[in-house]
Amino acid sequence: MTMLRSVVLGCGSYLPERVLSNEELAGQVDTTDEWIVQRTGIRQRHIAATGEFTSHLGIAAAKAALSAAHVDAQTIDLIVVATSTPDLTFPATAVSVQAGLGITRGAAFDLQAVCSGFVYGIATVDALLRTGTYTRALVIGAETFSRILDWTDRTTCVLFGDGAAAVVLEAQQQPGTRDDRGILTTHLRSDGRHKSKLYVDGGPSSTQTVGHLRMEGRAVFKHAVAMITDVIEDAFRATGYTAADIDWFVPHQANKRIIDDSAHRLGIAPEKVVITVDMHGNTSAASIPLALNTAIRDGRIKKGDLVLLEAMGGGFTWGSALVRW
């Protein structure tokens, strides 16, 4: 019996021109390249230019994804932008992206799940496409986290960067087996009891300011590995696949030690893990699609590959998606 699946047609990304190295950061705060690399694996990050907004990054990434998919923007009838750093309190950054692409039909909205935003976006759009309400969608992760950092706090300002990436998804009839192309399963979780461990200390309703990112690094690390394992094991149970079947593991790029520990705990071979945190830092909702696009462009991820995505973010939120490319 056939079924509708959300199939990836193309992926694209955009990174701001300015690169901020660890060495340059060491001249601004009390840190060193060695300290940052040893604890996080990060060597550099990109920083948006003055006047360069999250929507600008998202538009550029969307155009790249549409080009890679060989489809016209006018065929898109759904746009979801995962972001924690919108241009404005409202309207949604997604409608600015929609306008920037010249699209006047369909729907566009933002989704906020912090670093889990792209996985949440994939799951949400997959559900909408499979209803038949929409046929072709853009899922975009776009962030300008440099705008919410306390640049005097060395424990957080060294971790994050700016960037955007997008995928084009299309509802397609597939045979209805676990060998189908497209999104095979998604699993989302949240637990608001942990919100004080990773949050921004401002907002329209509370302080009427944007605020700055605050984090309890050790607590986040401790919870991350266990939570990531939880939703990945759910994906394996839902499909019958195991770690041995995975062609590529594309985790949220927050910290190389978290990535390495998670892969080891799950039994995923190191050579199957896509790592870009060294080049981009933590770009929150943009990190997974940025890593995806890197691995597609260098030839690692190919049509038919089984790709496992996972993320954890402030809230806490976390989730996984298993996709046949």
C-alpha positions, 0 to 999 in steps of 0.5 A: 500500500503506497503512502505519502512521504516527505522527500528531500529535493535539495539543500542549500546554505549561507554563511556570513562573510565575516569569520571570527577565529578563536585567536581573535576572540582571545584578544577580546575575552580571557580565553585561548584557542587551546582552551576553546578547542579542547572543550568544544572542538570549535575553531571559528564561527561566522558573524552577521554583518551590521544590517544583515538580519536573520531573514537575509540569511534565510533568503540566501539559504532558501535560494541555494536550496531551491537551486539545488532542488531545481525547482522554482520558488513559485512552486513552494506553498509552505515555509517554516523558519526555525529560529530563536533570533527573529528579525522582529517580535512580529511578524514572523521572519518566515513571511519576510523570507516568503516576500524575499523569494517573491512568493505570494501564496501558501503559508509561512510561519516561524517555529521556536525550539532553539537548537532543536528547531530544525528537527521540530520544523522537519517533523511539523512540515512532514506532518502537514505534507502528509495530510495533502494540504501542502505539496512542496515546502521550505524548512529553514534554520536561520540564526543570528545568535551573535546578537544575543550573546554577552561578549564579556562572558567567555563561557558562552560567547565562544560557543555560538555563530551565525548562519542559515541552511534550508531543505526543500521537501516534497510530498511524494507517493512511496511504496510504504516500506522502511526502504522508502525515500523521505522522512521515515520517522520523527520523535520530539520531546521537551521538559520545561523543568530545565529551562533555567539551565539554558535560556535568554534573560529577556523578552517582550513580556518580561523585560521588554528587552532582547536579553542575553544567552545564559547557560549552565554548561555542565548541566547541559552537557550532562543532560544532552547525551542521555536525551539524545539517546532517548529519541534515537532509540525511539527512531530505531524502534519505530523503523526496525533499523539499528545503528549499524544501518545508519549511513550518516549521523548528522547531530546538532553541532554544539560541542564535539565532546557531546557529539563523540559521546553520543555516537559512542553510546549509540554504537555509531562508528566515528567515520559515519558522524558529520562534524562541522562545529569546528568551522561554524560553532553552534548555530542553533537551529541552523546547525543540522542543515549546515552540516547536511549541506556540507556533507552533500556538497563534499559527496558524502551524503548521496541519494538512498543513504539513511541519515539520522538527525538529532538535536537538543536545545534550551527548554529543554527540547530535543528530537530526532528524524530518520531520513532516507535521502 
